Every structure is written in structure tokens, then in C-alpha cells.
Amino acid sequence: MRSIASRMSVMSGEGALSVYARAKQMEAEGRSIIHLELGEPDFHPGPSVIAAATKALEEGKDRYCPVAGIPELRQELAAYLQRTRNITVSADNIVIAPGCKAILFFAMMALLEPGDEVLFPDPGFPGYPSITLGLGAVPVPFELSPRNQFQPDLKDIAAKITRRTRMLITNSPGNPTGTVYTDAVQRGLAELAVEHDLWVLSDEIYARIIYGGEYLSMLRYPGMAERTVIIDGFSKSFAMTGWRIGYAVAPPEVSVALSMMAVNSYTCVAEFTQYACVEALRDLDGTTPKMVAEFSRRREQFIHGLNRVPGFHCQTPEGAFYAWVDIRGTGASAEEVCRILLEDAGVAAIPGAAFGPAGKDFVRFSFASSVANLKEATQRIMKASAAWQGSLVAR
């Protein structure tokens, strides 16, 4: 009897997408739903980006193009990273892909052997352990705890390194916690990577969405240039989720391997979208700073509102656009809280266990929605909290 490959049985989906599917079903039934489950900015690219895509199409730029990406985009990315992260990279070491997930998958495929161990943050992006397992490697979580302000614990990570450890995944600002790793933590991670000769996969998709201070890329630390692969893209910082453009910055031998992956899979990314991305990086419309300023305003309003809900406690995130709410004070599980919020209040959020076992007492909300929606959501959540307040009184 023919069967699906065994690797598929160990891979997992994303909780956000399953909640989204249920929320859309409820909307189709006539319910009013406030979507705070997906990490999707409610902005759109600026006029110059749209104009660049249109112009490229009108000029016939809809053909096959260089596998690693058009030279104009790779050169612009090198200049952009120098300007915004103070890192010097060669355009030759940048590979464009159809979304961050694709280039994340290919980078891990290029660097991992079956049985290799991969250190990754818990809670964290669900794709890290899923892809690791699908490749026959072993995911090894390191906990991000509220007692440590969700910063990686260097001693904990060092204790988990074995002779089989091959890769360390970092994500700053982080999904779902919104944590921006400190300089001391990142320097410590870099030292561990050098000492144990590890690959570092630095997921920097939220790098532009920080609320104070200078962003520090892992590539800025000694010994990182030859072992770090940066994963980034245009979905979050440029509100281009549906355009599906991601990229990797990698050492020469890794970028060659990634290009080989491209040859054997997607061939190249749509040419006209790459020209649009050149304009997005130049940001003549000032779209990204305006968007981040608006996220900052929403963050202050929403976190304040959530912390007024009985049983909720939320640290103010330093980056990204997620509220990571400790719900232990409700007396209910995160799954039950999310069920009440969706079914009774029409507010879609994600139970924290979707991001790993360490998230079981948390709920993630996205505040990449309008001020009006967030205000209405807070009011609905407050009303719905009567459900768990009643059970606490009964105890």
C-alpha cells in the first residue's frame, strides 16, 4: 500500500491559520469578528512601490530572471542593510526567495544532516521545530521565560549544547513575545556559536519594527560573518505579505547552496515584484517609519487596555506587533480563554501553546489592526472576562 512519506507525520501546521479558518467561517455565518490572530500589517505598500510594479509589468519585466534575484534588488538590499543595521554584506551573498518560509526551509535543508540538533526559542515561530523534524534533525528548545523578560538564558543554552548541536536559531524581535534581545545576550550567543562551531540562523523579519534604540543584527558580532545566515523579507517591515518576497544573507558557500535549491524548486522569483521591492527599500514615501510610529501608538493603547482585563498581565513588547498575555490569573486555560473570546466576543487570538510548550499559559494578540478595532476588541474582551471571573468567584 502506497503511503505519504514519514517525514510529513512529524511536521506541524500553524495555530494562527487554524484559528483564522474558524474565524472566517463564523464571519460567513454573519458574526462580527475582530481578527487579532494573524501577524499581518493592515497597511499597504506606498504609491512608489505600486508604481514600480506597474512600470515593470508595462516594460515586460515578467520573464525568467537570475536565480538568486535581479542584481538591482540584491545591490539595493546590501545598501539597505548597511544603512539600517550597520552591517556590510556583499550583494553576491544575498539570495531572493518566494517568501521567508521558503528561504528558512532551504537554509535549514542546506545546513542540517539527519540527527543534528537545532537550538531554537520556545515560545517561538512554529516553523522552527516543524522544519527541523521534517529534515530528520532534532529540535532542542530553550525557554524564553517571563522571569527573564523573555530573553534567552545563556547558561540554559550552553547546558543544552552537545556534540550533535549544529545550529542555533535566534529571533529578535521575537514572535510571539515581542522581545528584542539585549546586546549582552546576543554577544553571549555569538560567543557560544564560535566556541562550539555552530551555524546561526538569525531570523530578522521584524528588525525594522522596534520601539526605541538601535537594532543589533547577529552579523555585527565577532566571528559571525562566516557562520550566520540572516532570514528576512518584505512581509512585515514593508506590509507586503501577499507579495511573497523573502531573502537570505549568507556566507558564500551557503548562498551557492541556496541558489542550487532555487534551481531545483522555484527557479526564480517574479521579476516585476523584485523591481517593486527595490522601491520599497528606498522608501521614498516614508511608509515604514509611519507604520512603525502607528504600531507604537497602538501598542501603548492596546497593552494598557489588556492589562485592565481581570486575570490578564502583559509586558510591553519592545518590537514586532504582538501582545503576549499571561492569562494564569483567569483560572482558565489559554485554549478556553481563546474559545470564549472567539465564540462569545468575536475576538480571534492564538493560544500560546501554538508557539511551544513554554507558551501554554499565554495568549497572543496581534495589534497590527486599526485603533478603532483594538479599542472595540478590548471592550469585548472586558465583557467576555465575566465568564472566567464567575468561575473564580465560584471557587
TINURO-115177 format. One record per residue (C-alpha): residue number from 0; x, y, z. Coordinates in steps of 0.1 Angstrom, whole numbers. Last residue first. Example, Ala and Ser with C-alpha at 12.3 -4.5 7.8 and 13.67 -1.06 7.14 Angstrom:
% TINURO-115177
<r num="1" x="137" y="-11" z="71"/>
<r num="0" x="123" y="-45" z="78"/>
//
This chain:
% TINURO-115177
<r num="394" x="-142" y="285" z="437"/>
<r num="393" x="-174" y="301" z="425"/>
<r num="392" x="-158" y="335" z="424"/>
<r num="391" x="-131" y="322" z="401"/>
<r num="390" x="-157" y="307" z="378"/>
<r num="389" x="-176" y="340" z="376"/>
<r num="388" x="-145" y="359" z="367"/>
<r num="387" x="-138" y="334" z="340"/>
<r num="386" x="-171" y="341" z="321"/>
<r num="385" x="-172" y="378" z="331"/>
<r num="384" x="-140" y="382" z="311"/>
<r num="383" x="-162" y="383" z="280"/>
<r num="382" x="-172" y="419" z="287"/>
<r num="381" x="-136" y="430" z="291"/>
<r num="380" x="-126" y="411" z="259"/>
<r num="379" x="-154" y="429" z="240"/>
<r num="378" x="-142" y="463" z="252"/>
<r num="377" x="-106" y="455" z="244"/>
<r num="376" x="-116" y="443" z="209"/>
<r num="375" x="-135" y="476" z="203"/>
<r num="374" x="-105" y="496" z="212"/>
<r num="373" x="-83" y="474" z="190"/>
<r num="372" x="-106" y="477" z="161"/>
<r num="371" x="-108" y="515" z="164"/>
<r num="370" x="-70" y="518" z="167"/>
<r num="369" x="-67" y="497" z="135"/>
<r num="368" x="-50" y="463" z="133"/>
<r num="367" x="-14" y="451" z="136"/>
<r num="366" x="-20" y="447" z="173"/>
<r num="365" x="-17" y="409" z="171"/>
<r num="364" x="-28" y="390" z="201"/>
<r num="363" x="-10" y="360" z="216"/>
<r num="362" x="-24" y="341" z="246"/>
<r num="361" x="-2" y="327" z="274"/>
<r num="360" x="-2" y="300" z="299"/>
<r num="359" x="9" y="272" z="275"/>
<r num="358" x="36" y="293" z="259"/>
<r num="357" x="65" y="272" z="272"/>
<r num="356" x="51" y="242" z="254"/>
<r num="355" x="56" y="258" z="220"/>
<r num="354" x="42" y="286" z="198"/>
<r num="353" x="8" y="270" z="194"/>
<r num="352" x="9" y="266" z="232"/>
<r num="351" x="2" y="303" z="234"/>
<r num="350" x="-34" y="301" z="224"/>
<r num="349" x="-40" y="324" z="195"/>
<r num="348" x="-65" y="353" z="192"/>
<r num="347" x="-97" y="360" z="174"/>
<r num="346" x="-122" y="383" z="190"/>
<r num="345" x="-159" y="377" z="183"/>
<r num="344" x="-169" y="380" z="220"/>
<r num="343" x="-187" y="348" z="228"/>
<r num="342" x="-172" y="323" z="203"/>
<r num="341" x="-138" y="339" z="197"/>
<r num="340" x="-131" y="353" z="232"/>
<r num="339" x="-146" y="323" z="250"/>
<r num="338" x="-126" y="298" z="228"/>
<r num="337" x="-94" y="319" z="233"/>
<r num="336" x="-98" y="318" z="271"/>
<r num="335" x="-105" y="281" z="270"/>
<r num="334" x="-74" y="274" z="249"/>
<r num="333" x="-53" y="296" z="273"/>
<r num="332" x="-65" y="276" z="302"/>
<r num="331" x="-88" y="291" z="328"/>
<r num="330" x="-80" y="305" z="363"/>
<r num="329" x="-80" y="340" z="348"/>
<r num="328" x="-48" y="350" z="366"/>
<r num="327" x="-29" y="324" z="346"/>
<r num="326" x="-36" y="345" z="314"/>
<r num="325" x="-1" y="358" z="307"/>
<r num="324" x="-6" y="380" z="276"/>
<r num="323" x="19" y="382" z="247"/>
<r num="322" x="9" y="413" z="228"/>
<r num="321" x="23" y="412" z="193"/>
<r num="320" x="34" y="438" z="168"/>
<r num="319" x="72" y="434" z="164"/>
<r num="318" x="94" y="451" z="190"/>
<r num="317" x="99" y="461" z="226"/>
<r num="316" x="68" y="444" z="238"/>
<r num="315" x="51" y="459" z="270"/>
<r num="314" x="47" y="430" z="295"/>
<r num="313" x="11" y="417" z="296"/>
<r num="312" x="-9" y="405" z="325"/>
<r num="311" x="-45" y="394" z="322"/>
<r num="310" x="-66" y="379" z="351"/>
<r num="309" x="-92" y="408" z="351"/>
<r num="308" x="-88" y="429" z="319"/>
<r num="307" x="-71" y="462" z="328"/>
<r num="306" x="-37" y="450" z="315"/>
<r num="305" x="-53" y="444" z="281"/>
<r num="304" x="-63" y="481" z="278"/>
<r num="303" x="-29" y="494" z="286"/>
<r num="302" x="-13" y="469" z="262"/>
<r num="301" x="-37" y="481" z="235"/>
<r num="300" x="-33" y="518" z="238"/>
<r num="299" x="5" y="518" z="241"/>
<r num="298" x="9" y="492" z="214"/>
<r num="297" x="-15" y="511" z="191"/>
<r num="296" x="7" y="542" z="193"/>
<r num="295" x="39" y="522" z="186"/>
<r num="294" x="22" y="505" z="157"/>
<r num="293" x="14" y="539" z="143"/>
<r num="292" x="50" y="550" z="146"/>
<r num="291" x="61" y="517" z="130"/>
<r num="290" x="38" y="524" z="100"/>
<r num="289" x="50" y="559" z="95"/>
<r num="288" x="86" y="548" z="97"/>
<r num="287" x="79" y="521" z="71"/>
<r num="286" x="59" y="542" z="46"/>
<r num="285" x="83" y="571" z="42"/>
<r num="284" x="71" y="576" z="7"/>
<r num="283" x="106" y="574" z="-8"/>
<r num="282" x="110" y="540" z="8"/>
<r num="281" x="143" y="531" z="-9"/>
<r num="280" x="138" y="495" z="2"/>
<r num="279" x="102" y="496" z="-11"/>
<r num="278" x="115" y="509" z="-44"/>
<r num="277" x="138" y="480" z="-49"/>
<r num="276" x="110" y="457" z="-38"/>
<r num="275" x="88" y="469" z="-67"/>
<r num="274" x="116" y="458" z="-90"/>
<r num="273" x="116" y="424" z="-74"/>
<r num="272" x="78" y="421" z="-79"/>
<r num="271" x="83" y="426" z="-116"/>
<r num="270" x="108" y="397" z="-119"/>
<r num="269" x="87" y="370" z="-102"/>
<r num="268" x="111" y="350" z="-80"/>
<r num="267" x="134" y="325" z="-97"/>
<r num="266" x="137" y="287" z="-105"/>
<r num="265" x="111" y="278" z="-78"/>
<r num="264" x="125" y="243" z="-69"/>
<r num="263" x="157" y="228" z="-83"/>
<r num="262" x="173" y="260" z="-94"/>
<r num="261" x="163" y="276" z="-62"/>
<r num="260" x="179" y="250" z="-41"/>
<r num="259" x="211" y="254" z="-61"/>
<r num="258" x="209" y="292" z="-53"/>
<r num="257" x="207" y="283" z="-17"/>
<r num="256" x="238" y="261" z="-20"/>
<r num="255" x="257" y="290" z="-36"/>
<r num="254" x="245" y="313" z="-8"/>
<r num="253" x="258" y="288" z="17"/>
<r num="252" x="293" y="286" z="3"/>
<r num="251" x="295" y="324" z="1"/>
<r num="250" x="283" y="331" z="37"/>
<r num="249" x="246" y="340" z="39"/>
<r num="248" x="222" y="369" z="36"/>
<r num="247" x="188" y="353" z="29"/>
<r num="246" x="157" y="367" z="12"/>
<r num="245" x="120" y="368" z="13"/>
<r num="244" x="94" y="380" z="-12"/>
<r num="243" x="58" y="366" z="-11"/>
<r num="242" x="39" y="396" z="-25"/>
<r num="241" x="9" y="387" z="-3"/>
<r num="240" x="26" y="399" z="29"/>
<r num="239" x="39" y="432" z="16"/>
<r num="238" x="35" y="454" z="46"/>
<r num="237" x="70" y="468" z="42"/>
<r num="236" x="85" y="458" z="76"/>
<r num="235" x="63" y="427" z="79"/>
<r num="234" x="61" y="410" z="46"/>
<r num="233" x="92" y="423" z="29"/>
<r num="232" x="118" y="397" z="39"/>
<r num="231" x="144" y="384" z="63"/>
<r num="230" x="165" y="354" z="72"/>
<r num="229" x="201" y="361" z="81"/>
<r num="228" x="225" y="332" z="78"/>
<r num="227" x="254" y="334" z="102"/>
<r num="226" x="286" y="312" z="103"/>
<r num="225" x="313" y="331" z="84"/>
<r num="224" x="302" y="366" z="93"/>
<r num="223" x="295" y="357" z="130"/>
<r num="222" x="331" y="355" z="143"/>
<r num="221" x="329" y="389" z="161"/>
<r num="220" x="294" y="403" z="164"/>
<r num="219" x="276" y="426" z="139"/>
<r num="218" x="261" y="397" z="120"/>
<r num="217" x="237" y="390" z="149"/>
<r num="216" x="219" y="422" z="139"/>
<r num="215" x="216" y="449" z="165"/>
<r num="214" x="187" y="473" z="161"/>
<r num="213" x="193" y="507" z="176"/>
<r num="212" x="171" y="520" z="204"/>
<r num="211" x="134" y="525" z="207"/>
<r num="210" x="102" y="509" z="196"/>
<r num="209" x="113" y="482" z="172"/>
<r num="208" x="97" y="472" z="139"/>
<r num="207" x="126" y="474" z="114"/>
<r num="206" x="141" y="441" z="125"/>
<r num="205" x="108" y="422" z="124"/>
<r num="204" x="120" y="396" z="98"/>
<r num="203" x="154" y="392" z="115"/>
<r num="202" x="155" y="354" z="119"/>
<r num="201" x="192" y="348" z="126"/>
<r num="200" x="202" y="312" z="117"/>
<r num="199" x="235" y="307" z="135"/>
<r num="198" x="257" y="277" z="124"/>
<r num="197" x="276" y="264" z="153"/>
<r num="196" x="314" y="260" z="158"/>
<r num="195" x="311" y="253" z="196"/>
<r num="194" x="332" y="282" z="208"/>
<r num="193" x="321" y="304" z="179"/>
<r num="192" x="284" y="298" z="185"/>
<r num="191" x="287" y="302" z="222"/>
<r num="190" x="305" y="335" z="217"/>
<r num="189" x="277" y="347" z="193"/>
<r num="188" x="251" y="338" z="219"/>
<r num="187" x="269" y="357" z="246"/>
<r num="186" x="271" y="388" z="223"/>
<r num="185" x="234" y="384" z="216"/>
<r num="184" x="226" y="383" z="253"/>
<r num="183" x="248" y="412" z="262"/>
<r num="182" x="234" y="434" z="233"/>
<r num="181" x="199" y="427" z="245"/>
<r num="180" x="175" y="406" z="226"/>
<r num="179" x="143" y="424" z="215"/>
<r num="178" x="113" y="406" z="228"/>
<r num="177" x="80" y="409" z="210"/>
<r num="176" x="69" y="377" z="227"/>
<r num="175" x="53" y="358" z="198"/>
<r num="174" x="74" y="362" z="176"/>
<r num="173" x="107" y="378" z="186"/>
<r num="172" x="125" y="410" z="178"/>
<r num="171" x="149" y="393" z="176"/>
<r num="170" x="147" y="356" z="165"/>
<r num="169" x="177" y="334" z="171"/>
<r num="168" x="182" y="298" z="158"/>
<r num="167" x="213" y="279" z="169"/>
<r num="166" x="225" y="252" z="146"/>
<r num="165" x="248" y="221" z="147"/>
<r num="164" x="244" y="205" z="181"/>
<r num="163" x="254" y="168" z="179"/>
<r num="162" x="285" y="172" z="202"/>
<r num="161" x="262" y="186" z="228"/>
<r num="160" x="249" y="221" z="236"/>
<r num="159" x="220" y="221" z="261"/>
<r num="158" x="240" y="234" z="290"/>
<r num="157" x="252" y="264" z="270"/>
<r num="156" x="215" y="273" z="262"/>
<r num="155" x="205" y="272" z="299"/>
<r num="154" x="235" y="293" z="309"/>
<r num="153" x="228" y="318" z="281"/>
<r num="152" x="191" y="323" z="291"/>
<r num="151" x="174" y="338" z="261"/>
<r num="150" x="154" y="370" z="270"/>
<r num="149" x="117" y="366" z="277"/>
<r num="148" x="118" y="392" z="305"/>
<r num="147" x="139" y="366" z="324"/>
<r num="146" x="111" y="357" z="349"/>
<r num="145" x="88" y="359" z="319"/>
<r num="144" x="106" y="329" z="304"/>
<r num="143" x="120" y="323" z="269"/>
<r num="142" x="129" y="286" z="271"/>
<r num="141" x="155" y="268" z="250"/>
<r num="140" x="141" y="242" z="227"/>
<r num="139" x="161" y="213" z="212"/>
<r num="138" x="147" y="203" z="177"/>
<r num="137" x="163" y="171" z="164"/>
<r num="136" x="171" y="166" z="127"/>
<r num="135" x="153" y="144" z="102"/>
<r num="134" x="146" y="172" z="78"/>
<r num="133" x="109" y="172" z="86"/>
<r num="132" x="118" y="174" z="123"/>
<r num="131" x="138" y="206" z="118"/>
<r num="130" x="111" y="221" z="96"/>
<r num="129" x="85" y="216" z="123"/>
<r num="128" x="108" y="227" z="151"/>
<r num="127" x="115" y="261" z="135"/>
<r num="126" x="82" y="265" z="117"/>
<r num="125" x="62" y="271" z="149"/>
<r num="124" x="78" y="305" z="154"/>
<r num="123" x="88" y="308" z="191"/>
<r num="122" x="79" y="300" z="226"/>
<r num="121" x="103" y="283" z="230"/>
<r num="120" x="134" y="296" z="211"/>
<r num="119" x="155" y="272" z="190"/>
<r num="118" x="186" y="250" z="194"/>
<r num="117" x="189" y="226" z="165"/>
<r num="116" x="205" y="191" z="169"/>
<r num="115" x="218" y="171" z="140"/>
<r num="114" x="203" y="136" z="137"/>
<r num="113" x="197" y="138" z="99"/>
<r num="112" x="221" y="164" z="84"/>
<r num="111" x="214" y="202" z="86"/>
<r num="110" x="229" y="231" z="66"/>
<r num="109" x="213" y="232" z="32"/>
<r num="108" x="179" y="219" z="44"/>
<r num="107" x="179" y="246" z="71"/>
<r num="106" x="187" y="273" z="46"/>
<r num="105" x="160" y="259" z="22"/>
<r num="104" x="133" y="259" z="49"/>
<r num="103" x="141" y="294" z="60"/>
<r num="102" x="143" y="306" z="23"/>
<r num="101" x="108" y="292" z="17"/>
<r num="100" x="94" y="305" z="50"/>
<r num="99" x="107" y="339" z="42"/>
<r num="98" x="88" y="343" z="10"/>
<r num="97" x="93" y="335" z="-27"/>
<r num="96" x="132" y="336" z="-25"/>
<r num="95" x="159" y="362" z="-31"/>
<r num="94" x="195" y="351" z="-24"/>
<r num="93" x="221" y="376" z="-10"/>
<r num="92" x="258" y="367" z="-8"/>
<r num="91" x="267" y="383" z="-42"/>
<r num="90" x="252" y="415" z="-29"/>
<r num="89" x="281" y="416" z="-5"/>
<r num="88" x="274" y="424" z="31"/>
<r num="87" x="284" y="453" z="55"/>
<r num="86" x="263" y="456" z="86"/>
<r num="85" x="252" y="489" z="101"/>
<r num="84" x="216" y="477" z="105"/>
<r num="83" x="195" y="503" z="87"/>
<r num="82" x="220" y="519" z="62"/>
<r num="81" x="243" y="489" z="57"/>
<r num="80" x="213" y="466" z="54"/>
<r num="79" x="197" y="490" z="29"/>
<r num="78" x="229" y="492" z="8"/>
<r num="77" x="232" y="454" z="6"/>
<r num="76" x="195" y="452" z="-2"/>
<r num="75" x="198" y="477" z="-30"/>
<r num="74" x="226" y="456" z="-46"/>
<r num="73" x="205" y="424" z="-43"/>
<r num="72" x="175" y="442" z="-58"/>
<r num="71" x="193" y="457" z="-88"/>
<r num="70" x="212" y="424" z="-94"/>
<r num="69" x="179" y="406" z="-100"/>
<r num="68" x="175" y="376" z="-77"/>
<r num="67" x="195" y="344" z="-69"/>
<r num="66" x="181" y="326" z="-99"/>
<r num="65" x="186" y="354" z="-124"/>
<r num="64" x="154" y="363" z="-143"/>
<r num="63" x="127" y="344" z="-161"/>
<r num="62" x="103" y="368" z="-177"/>
<r num="61" x="77" y="393" z="-164"/>
<r num="60" x="96" y="425" z="-169"/>
<r num="59" x="77" y="435" z="-200"/>
<r num="58" x="81" y="472" z="-196"/>
<r num="57" x="44" y="476" z="-187"/>
<r num="56" x="50" y="450" z="-160"/>
<r num="55" x="80" y="469" z="-146"/>
<r num="54" x="60" y="501" z="-146"/>
<r num="53" x="32" y="486" z="-127"/>
<r num="52" x="55" y="471" z="-101"/>
<r num="51" x="73" y="505" z="-97"/>
<r num="50" x="41" y="524" z="-94"/>
<r num="49" x="29" y="501" z="-67"/>
<r num="48" x="61" y="507" z="-48"/>
<r num="47" x="60" y="544" z="-54"/>
<r num="46" x="25" y="546" z="-40"/>
<r num="45" x="34" y="531" z="-7"/>
<r num="44" x="29" y="494" z="2"/>
<r num="43" x="-2" y="485" z="21"/>
<r num="42" x="-11" y="488" z="58"/>
<r num="41" x="-32" y="464" z="80"/>
<r num="40" x="0" y="446" z="90"/>
<r num="39" x="-3" y="409" z="90"/>
<r num="38" x="7" y="388" z="120"/>
<r num="37" x="-26" y="369" z="121"/>
<r num="36" x="-47" y="362" z="152"/>
<r num="35" x="-61" y="397" z="160"/>
<r num="34" x="-91" y="395" z="137"/>
<r num="33" x="-121" y="412" z="151"/>
<r num="32" x="-151" y="391" z="141"/>
<r num="31" x="-187" y="401" z="137"/>
<r num="30" x="-208" y="370" z="131"/>
<r num="29" x="-229" y="365" z="99"/>
<r num="28" x="-223" y="328" z="92"/>
<r num="27" x="-195" y="337" z="68"/>
<r num="26" x="-179" y="356" z="96"/>
<r num="25" x="-180" y="325" z="117"/>
<r num="24" x="-163" y="305" z="90"/>
<r num="23" x="-136" y="333" z="87"/>
<r num="22" x="-130" y="329" z="125"/>
<r num="21" x="-126" y="291" z="122"/>
<r num="20" x="-101" y="295" z="94"/>
<r num="19" x="-82" y="322" z="112"/>
<r num="18" x="-79" y="300" z="143"/>
<r num="17" x="-64" y="273" z="121"/>
<r num="16" x="-40" y="297" z="105"/>
<r num="15" x="-28" y="311" z="138"/>
<r num="14" x="-22" y="276" z="151"/>
<r num="13" x="3" y="269" z="125"/>
<r num="12" x="9" y="235" z="109"/>
<r num="11" x="30" y="206" z="121"/>
<r num="10" x="57" y="183" z="107"/>
<r num="9" x="63" y="148" z="122"/>
<r num="8" x="38" y="129" z="101"/>
<r num="7" x="51" y="145" z="69"/>
<r num="6" x="86" y="130" z="74"/>
<r num="5" x="70" y="95" z="71"/>
<r num="4" x="64" y="100" z="33"/>
<r num="3" x="27" y="95" z="24"/>
<r num="2" x="17" y="59" z="18"/>
<r num="1" x="14" y="34" z="-10"/>
<r num="0" x="0" y="0" z="0"/>
//
